[in-house]
Every structure is written in C-alpha cells, then in structure tokens.
Amino acid sequence: MVSEGSTRLAAFDEMLPEVSGLRRPYEAYDRWLKEQDPARLTQKMQDAERVFRKTGITFAVYGEQEASERLIPFDIVPRILSGQEWRRLTQGIEQRVQALNAFLDDIYHRQEILRAGRVPRELIAKNEAFLPEMIGVRPPAGVYTHIIGVDIVRILENEFYVLEDNARTPSGVSYMLENRETMMQLFPELFQKIKVRPVENYPQLLRQSLAAVRPQSAKGAPTIAVLTPGSYNSAYFEHAFLADQMGVQLVEGQDLRVVDGHVAMRTTEGYKQIDVLYRRVDDNFLDPLTFRPDSALGVPGIMDVYRAGNITIANAPGTGIADDKAIYSYMPEIVEFYTGRKAILGNIPTWRCSEPDSLKYVLEHIGELVIKEVHGSGGYGMLVGPAATKKECQEFAKKLQAKPSNYIAQPTLALSTCPILTEKGLSPRHVDLRPYVLVSDRIQIVPGGLTRVALKEGSLVVNSSQGGGTKDTWVLDD
Amino acid sequence: MLLGRTANGLYWMNRYIERAENMARLVDAGLRMALTRTQDASEEWNSVLLSAGSDIAFSQKYQDYTAANVSDFLLRDTSNPSSTMSSIETARNNARMVRTALTRETWESINEAWMSLKRMLARPIDERDLPTVLDAIKRETALIRGSFYGTMLRNEIFDFSQLGTYVERADNTARILDVKYYVLLPSLSWVGSTLDNYQWESILRSVSAHRSYRWVYEADYKPTNIADYLILNVRMPRSLTFCYRFLGEHLKFLADDYGERHACHATAEKIQALLKRGSIKDIFDHGLHEFLAEFIRDNTRLGDEIAQDYRFY
C-alpha cells in the first residue's frame, strides 16, 4: 500500500508559507480563527462529524455499518482561493475543456490531429476507451463531454498543473455541496464576515445546462433523467441527490426501453419519452446490443436512438478517449492544436514508458518517481517511489518491464499544503482540487470545487479510498 | 409523474412496514395465550404461525412449537422472508430505492428503525426481554407512520404507499380471523366458557383491539360482535371495511389524477359492495370461513391488479 509510506518534501503552504507568512486570501479567516476558543473549535469538529453524518445519512442513504466505510472525513478549515487566483484557473480550465471537446469531435470524425502527426495513431486505434461506434456520430449541440471534473494540483504560489481530466462521469460534486452546507450550519457568522462565492446553485446550473443540449427532436421543455446503476452502487447517494436537487427522475436500466425511436421510461401512466439522459453508468454497460451483451444496467437499443439524434447522452459515449492517461501526456499538444495557443494550465511532465528512452529513464530513477497504470484510477496500482521500500520498487520494476505501455511516470511533486485542525492545532496536509465544469452552449465553472486532503501527515495520496478527506473550498468574492 | 418501479417500491415498502408490526402483534397475542393457558400452548403457537402464513416454513426448521422457537422465527430469523427483521430490511431496501420520493423525515425514521432493530435482534431474545422487544418494534413502526403522515405530500406517492399498507393490513386481519373462525361459530356451549373467552381475547389482542372493543360493544366478549368489529366496523382501523374504505379512496384519487380507471378499481368496488351489503348475521349464514377465504383471494387479486395496472414491473 503506497499510502502507508510518506514523503517529506518542502511544500508550499497555501495559508502560511514559511517564507512570506500569512497569505492574503486567509487574512480574514485567520483573524476570526484567532478569536475562537480552541475548546469550541474542538466541539465544532465533533459537531461537523455529527452534522455530516446526519446529512450524509439523509442523502448518503447508508446505515451505520456502511456509513463507516462510505463517509469521507471532513476537515473544518476551509481551503481559500482569491478571486484573482480563481479567474486565472478558470481561463486555463475553459481552454482545456474547449480543447477536450474539439479533440473528441475530431477524433470521431476527420482525425486531423492524427494526420498532422501530433498524436500517434496507434494510441487511438488500440485504445479500449475509443469507441468505433461513435465514428461519424455528432452529438446534439456538438458537445461530447458535458460535465468535467478537472483535477488540479498546486506546487507554488503561481504554479498550477492539471493532474487528470475527468471527462467521463466525474463524481464527488455532492461532497462539494454537502461540505458547504455543513460549514454554513457550523459557522454561520463566518459567512457574514467573509464574502464567499456560492456553489449551491450547481444543481440548477446542471439542469439548465442539460436542457440546453437537448436533441432537436425535443419539443418544448425537455424531459431529463439521471441514469444510475442502482441503489447498490457506491455513488448511488450522489445520483439520488442530484436527481432530487434537479427535480428530475432517477432511473435505472430496467425502467427504460426504446419506444417508437425514442428512449422512454415506464411510469404509472405508461411510457414517457426522455430527451436528455445524464448517465452515471459506464460506456460498456450503456447498451447491451452494442457493447457488453450481459449488461442489465443499460438500455437495449439506446445507441440507435442516439445515432438518430433522438436523445442526448451526457457525457457522450466514447469520451473516455480524452481523459485516458496515455492521452494525457499529449494534452499540451492537443490544447495548442485546437485553440491555437499555448496551454494556460500545464501538464505534469510525464514519461511514457512505451517509449524506450523514457522506460530506461524511469527504471533508473524508479525511487524518485510516481508510476501509474494507464487505465488505473483511485490511487490503486501505483507506486510512489520515494515512499516505497527497495523491495517494492524492484517488484514494480518487473511489472513495468513486462508491459511498459501500461505505465506512465511523473516526478514526485510536492503538492501544496493547507492546514487541517488536529488535536494539537493547525497542521499542514497535502491537497488537490477538483473544480466542476458544465458545458452546453457555454462553459460554466462553479466557483469552488472539491478539495481533497491527505489526512495522514506527509502523505501525498488524497484519494478517499486511501485515507483522504475533504475540505470546503472557498472562492472569495473580491 | 411517477416511475412504475418507484410506485412498486413505495407499495412494498409500506406492505413490509405493516408486516413487521403485524408479526410483533401476533407474537404478542401468542405469548399472552401461552401465559394464561397452560394446556395446548403448542396449539396456540401453531395458530399464530398459520396467521402469519409461516407454518410450513417453520415446521421445516423446528419440531417444537415453543415461545422461544416461534418468536425467534417470526421476529428475527432472516431466513424467514416475513419475519420482522426481514420485513424491516426489505422495507428499507425499497425506501432506499425510492429515496427521492420520500421526505427526509420518513427516510430517517425507516433507516433508524432498521438500525435499532438490527441491533436489538442481533442475538436470540431472552424470554424475559420479549415484551420489551415487542414494544420496541411497535414503537419504531409507529415512528415511521408518524413521520410519514406528518410530512408526506398527499399525492400519488402517498396513494401508492397507502395501497400497500391497507392491502397488507386487510390480508392480515382476514387471516387472523380465518385461522380462528371456528371459535367464533355459534356452538352448543356458546354461553362462553373461560376457554372461549381466552380465544376471543386473543383474536382481539392480535389486532390490538382488546381494549377498544369494550368501548364500542359491551364488556363481555361475544363472537358475533368480535366478527362484526373486525369485519364490518367502519371506525376500527384494522377492520376489513376500514381498510377498503381507504383502498377505495386512494384508488379513486389515482383514477381522478390520471383520468383512467383500471381492473383494480372494479375489483376494489366489488369487495367494498360485498362488505357493505349485509350484516354480520348474513356473513355467518353464508359461512364465515367461505366469506374470509373469498375475501383473501380477492384481496390478493387486487394487489396483483394494482401492480399490473400501474406498471410496477
């Protein structure tokens, strides 16, 4: 387990950097914090657990035993970004998201980027995330990836990098909303003192955004539904929460069928047409007639309806090709190719182990690098070199040599830190940031996002499955 | 607009909440009989199992009809799909599935009932604790009902929930009566021996009506009055007539809302007419057992028709 180890790297602290002292965005919060009785804060910390558990249970729909697995720890110190920092970030994100959609459109049509030799052809052709069924299909309103959660890390005051583009079905937005709700319940006075930009209209924005990309065949107000794999899925609470907050139906595959060339849901009054489906089911399971025949989670024939332009599927099938880890390393080229400008938000330097020179370098420096599986996620199947034992490195090297194309490597970066409240007071922990982006006829980014924090001192792994927690993320209205 | 699957979830959620409570009530009545009568306790427990529709499953697992075995089987055995524990678990799974249709209060009360009963029924129940456990089950289901009635909008979601409650309740009351119908028949010694009195009280107790009976009728138990109370009384919340009054009402709401009548409407009206037509004397003349058997069949058919007419599957 990589998370067991820890690395001691000099990291940039977003609240209290060693060199310059307290940073501006945190000044008002710091003043408030100093006025607080430590005992009261400790009490609030426990309240947070209770509030979180209660609201968490109300829409997390998990019982005691399950909740202990599912509940992600919450820290009461907010992660604060100034308005200026946020504007810079959003420019970079917008540019990136435009490029992702342009890339998807190109890759499923003329493939000019391949002809231009900027991305190797075999990277697409041999990739499982590339869906040949989508070739020549143009989704309603021309949007492929509608909801994106871009993972961003910070290294220095002005250095942000994109770690991953989650362009398929990014999760976690319910935590963003729930964290803010919890903070407002715990510290109402703080929000009166400090102007924080709101995030709670996300469900409305999502609904408007989905309505805006309805198929042309939809007359009047489109019918929208959220497709969940079912109540045993680990993210079910989020699916139910979003459907509830948007005021749309939460459907399962068993509720849907194709009727007269449209996807329809079985209601107590018969079948009703659906125009826009926000699906939280993977590509493979979407249509047993086209993809996995054993899937009961999807809708037989939905791909035909889709190709006929009679339903919007968000995100579109086949978007996975854009956030694949093997494609990731080409993102700077992709951004430049489609937007004509250098990427505002950089990539983390990445060695593709499929290339012999890179593989050689990676093997020689295995103890310094982070090595990831191309198709892995959730912090599994990766090696954090500096935190691993010699034996672990050797064993990993064998796997790497056996199938080099399965891996990429990146330098071990000192992710920025943000303090958490511990029993002994504030203590820095590494964080990342996932803002949520909505694409329709425009691009909207909710000011904030999900800040994930590695709760273990020194740990760089923020994934909730590996001991990570979350923080409320504030964007100041300045 | 409501998904058929959601309507189905609401219907069964409520049937199982009702069932969880009915099991506790049946065990309660059985326990009382066993305490007050020394002879034939096993006969009484067998009646309880018959009323619960669990006699065959029980006999495959146990030989002895004792309080410990029967209460374990009906309250906590998860291999028995109708036990209180299984019922509350199924109710909660359904609630989880239809989470977006429920108020937060309703969901929390179901979730909390599940958590607390799971804890309470984790280990075999000590005979001395049985009354406390039975009270706790009734209290938890009362809390669910309270938050449900107190917070739910009276729309189609409410209607499908109520259909589940009353179909289950009518079935339960009819079964209790049918298992004991012979003790209600007029017999030569109908003046009522002590033994008969116990039997009659047991019937009333299993629908929690042994006290209210005395407010409505006289202090003495009379078989015709008991049957009248449980079948025809409009005010008694577990009587067949009461159940059908509400089934009829909620089905009518649905027909008005949707502008469409179905087979289930005709069936409910037929049963309502049957209940309205005669006095208890007519029912006895026709044959109590025959009446009840037909009622149980029709009630089951109504449930099937509701599922079909409103596209549960």
Interface residues (C-beta under 8 A of the other chain):
Chain A: I57 T58 F59 V61 G63 E64 G230 S231 Y236 A240 A243 D244 Q249 L250 V251 E252 Q254 D255 M265 R266 T267 T268 E269 G270 K272
Chain B: M1 L2 L3 G4 R5 A7 R92 N93 R96 M97 R99 T100 R104 W107 E108 N111 W114 M115 K118 E156 F160 L254 Y258 E260 Y310 R311
